[in-house]
C-alpha cells in the first residue's frame, strides 16, 4: 500500500461503540453529541451499568451489550422505567463476548469504534473488520498482537482503520496527501511520563497512587500505568509498525515534555511534518470519524505566545526497559508481541493489586520474553487468532506463577 489511503473519508453515518463507558468511549460520545450527524447504533460496556443507562437514555441505541451478566437484571429494570415502552422493546440487550460479536457482525452500521481496553478487545475488532466495518481503533493491543492479520483482513474486506491514539492520529494527519514510500522515519513523541528523569533506584518506592498521576493526560488506569513505565510507548511503536508499514528501526521515540507535538514524519528529502495541538483526545477521535472533513469540536486552540520553548530529549531505555523490549519484540515473529502485551497486562494488574513493585512490571515482561517454554511454543505456531489467544493464556499463567 504505497499511497496513504485517502478513503478516507467516506462519511461515517452510524457507529457501534465498543467500550462506551470508558475514557475514550465517553469522549467519543462527546464528539458525536457536539457534531450531531452520526447515529449511535450500539453501545457496549464491561460493568459500568449506571453510565451505560444514561448513555442509552440519551442516544437510544438499537443494540446494547453488558459484559458483566450479573448486571443484566438491573439494566433491564432501570431501562424499562427510563425508556418509553416502544423504545424499551426496540432496544436489544445482549451480554458477554457473544453479545459483542453479535454487535460486531450486525449489518446495520458502518463504523466500529473499538475502545475496549486490553486483549479482550481483539475478537470484536476482528469480527467487525470481517463483516466490512471501518474501524476507529483505540484498542492498541489488537494491532500490537494481530497487526499482520488485521492488515490482511482490511485489504480482503476493503475497509479502513483509523487510529484513536494521539500519536498515530498525528502521523496519519502528517501523511494526508503523502506517499508512504517516501517516509524516512516516523517520530513518535512521548511525554516521558510522571517519572521522567528518575533512575531505577528512585523508582523502587513507586506505589499505584503515585503511578496513577499522569502529568498531561487523564486516562484509564491501565494506560496511565503503561505511560509511567513507557510500555505504552513500546506498544505504540509496535502499533505504528503495522499502521504505517514500517520496520521498528524506522520508528524513533523522542521525548517532548508537555505533549504539544503529538508526533512527526520525516521524509526522504529531509522535510519534517509535525502535528500540534493542545493535548485533547477529542481531536484524534474527531479525525478518526471525520478525517479531512474537520469539525469545530470546541477544542482549546494553541496559543503560541504562551508556549515558550519546545525541547526534546532521548528516552532513558536503561531505566524504562519496557520501551527497549518492544523494539526487540518488533524484530521477532508476531506472537512475541502477544507475550510482551499479555505479560504487561498481567503484571500491571498485579502491581495495581499491590502484589508486585513498579520495577517488577518490566522485569516480568523481560522474564516472559526469555522463558524457554513460551519461546519454543511461539516459534512453532503460525499467526492465527487462536494461537494469539493461546499464547496470551500461557503468558498470563507464566506471569502469575512468578509470584506463586
Ligand atoms: Mn498515545
Boltz pocket constraint, residues with backbone or C-beta under 6 A from the ligand:
constraints:
  - pocket:
      binder: B
      contacts: [[A, 165], [A, 166], [A, 167], [A, 236]]
      max_distance: 6.0
